[in-house]
Amino acid sequence: MLARLINRLLIVRALAGMTRLETLSELDSFHATFLKMNLSGTIFIALNGSAFAVGAELAWTCDLRIMADRDFVLGLSEVLLALTPGGGGSQRLPRLIS
């Protein structure tokens, strides 16, 4: 909620860009982009490769994921730092595997 408020007010966004709040603002932008992807009529496809953090969340946002039979890895590396994934990965992954 704080991130949305920061992004809506241009002056606050400019000031936040000079502090650590910039990361929070960018995280809200990622989340908004993922929601727009889901609401659009376009089909998104993620192809081969390892993906961590936002990259993994982006792959889980796509409608189709194609991965070669190799030692590729997907994961939410934020969890190792005791951070909650902010792009919706903690909700998307359980929905995909259930």
Secondary structure as UniProt FT lines:
FT   HELIX           2..8
FT   HELIX           10..16
FT   TURN            17..18
FT   HELIX           21..39
FT   STRAND          45..46
FT   STRAND          51..52
FT   HELIX           54..61
FT   STRAND          64..65
FT   STRAND          74..75
FT   HELIX           77..81
FT   HELIX           89..97
//
